[in-house]
Amino acid sequence: MIQGIGIDIVKLERIEKIIKTKKERFFGKIFTPREIDYIRNKNENSCTIGGIFATKEAVSKLLGTGIGKISWNEIEVFHNNLGRPYVKLYGKALFIMNEKGIKNIHLSITHESEYAIAMVIGEGGMKSIKYMKNILPIRKKDSHKGTFGRVGIIGGSTGMTGSVYFSSKAALRSGSGLVYTIAPKSLLNILSIKLTEAIIKPVEDNNKGNITLDSLEGIEKNIKGLDAIALGPGMGVDDERIKVVEEILNMTEKTIVLDADGLNCVSQKPEILIKRKGITIITPHPGELSRLLNTSIEEIQKNRIKYCKIASQKYNTITVLKGANTVVSDNEGKVYINESGNPGMATAGSGDVLTGIITSFIGQQIEEYKSTILGTYIHGLAGDLSKEEKGEYGLIAGDILENIPYAIDLVYKNSN
C-alpha cells in the first residue's frame, strides 16, 4: 500500500553556481562522508550532486516535515553495484518513517535537460507504530523491578544453550523486571556466564544435559511466583520430553508461550492444548504448524491466514504463524498480519528472541493477544533496524536482540 509520494526538482545551474562559490561548506552541510566520496568519484558532476540533493528534499516531503525538522544527514543516498540509487534514514527521520507506517522507500532519479528530478514512494500498511503505541503502557516513575513482571524461560539442553539464552535475554531487553532461566543443572556454569542479568534456576537432569521427568519437581517449585512462562527453546524432543511438556502444561494455569521443541513435543499429542485451562500462545513456523495440523507446508503457505485461524480455534490458542508477514490469530477469530521484519531475520535464534519478547510483555500485564501482536511487531522492527546497520545477508539473532530496546523506544516515545 502506498503511504505517500515525494517529488523534488533541482535546476543544475543552481548547483553549479554553489559549487563554484562555496563548495566545501555546501558539501559539509548537505552530504554525508560516504555521499561526498561518491560525488568526488563522479568528478563532482552536477547531475550527480543535483540528484542526491533532490532526493533528500523529496524524502522530507514524503515524511511531511521538510528539511528543518529533520536534518540533511538523516537522509543518505546509496548506489548498488549496478548504480541504482536507494535511500536509508536515520535518527528522527527514521522515527517519523516508522510512525507513518512506511516500510520501504522506492527512489527514482531522472535528469531532464537542465534539471535533476527525484521521486520517492513510501510503501507500507495500515498497522504501524501508531497502532502499537496504544498497546505499550507508559511506565510510572515509582515503579520497581517487581512492577514489570517475573517471567520464566524453561528449556535448554547440551549444545542448545543459545536458545534459552536468546529467549531470556530478549525478555530482559523487552523490559521484564526479573527473568528466571529454568534449565538442566548440567548447563548451570555456561548459562551463569552467558546470562549475568537473568536468575539461573537449575533443575535435576541426572547429568543427561536435558530436562527430564526428574526435573518436574524443581520446575513446579520455580514457576509458582511467575507471571508468564516460555516453554521449549532448545529443549529437544524425545518420548520423555514429550511427557515433560505435557506435565508442565497441566501443572499450571499460568499463561505459557509454547515454542520450538515444546511445540514439537505437543504435536505428538495436541489434544493437551485443548484440555489446558490456562492461556497458551504457540509460535510455529510453517513446518511446525504442518505437523500440528497434519497438513502440507505448501498448503499452509498458500492459505496462511486460514490455517493460522484453524490452529487457534481447534486448539484454543493464540497462534503466531511465523514467516513473511507473520500472522497472529486467537480462538475468537481475530487476525493481525504483521508488516515489520525482513528476510534477513530467517536465521537461527530469531524465533527464540520472539518468544522472549512476547513472554516479557505478558509478564508486564499486557493482555495476551495484544502482547503477541506487540511482540511480533517489535521483533520485526528490531530486525528492520538491524538490517539498516548490517544488511540482510549478515544479520544474526544477536543483532535483533540488541536492537529490541531501540525498537521499543520508537514506539514508547510515540506514546508520550
Buried (B, 14 or more C-beta within 10 A) or exposed (E): EEBBEBBBBBBBEBBBEBBEEEEEEBBEEBBBEEBBEBBEEEEBBBBBBBBBBBBBBBBBBBBEBEBEEBBBBBBBBBBEEEEEBBBBBBEBBBBBBBBBBBBEBEBBBEBEEEBBBBBBBBBBBEBBBBBBBEBBEEEEEEEEEEEBBBBBBBBBBBEBBBBBBBBBBBBBBBBBBBBBBBBBBBBBEBBBEBBEEBBBBBBBBEEBBBBBEBBBEBBBEBBEEBBBBBBBBBBBBEEBBBBBBBBBBEEBEBBBBBBBBBBBBBBBEBEBBEEBEEBBBBBBBBEBBBBBBEBEBEEBBEEBEBBBBBBBBBBBBBBBBBBEBBBBBBBEEEBBBBBBBBEBBBBEBBBBBBBBBBBBBBBBEBEBBBBBBBBBBBBBBBBBBBBEEBEBEEBBBBBBBBBBBBBBEBBBEBBE
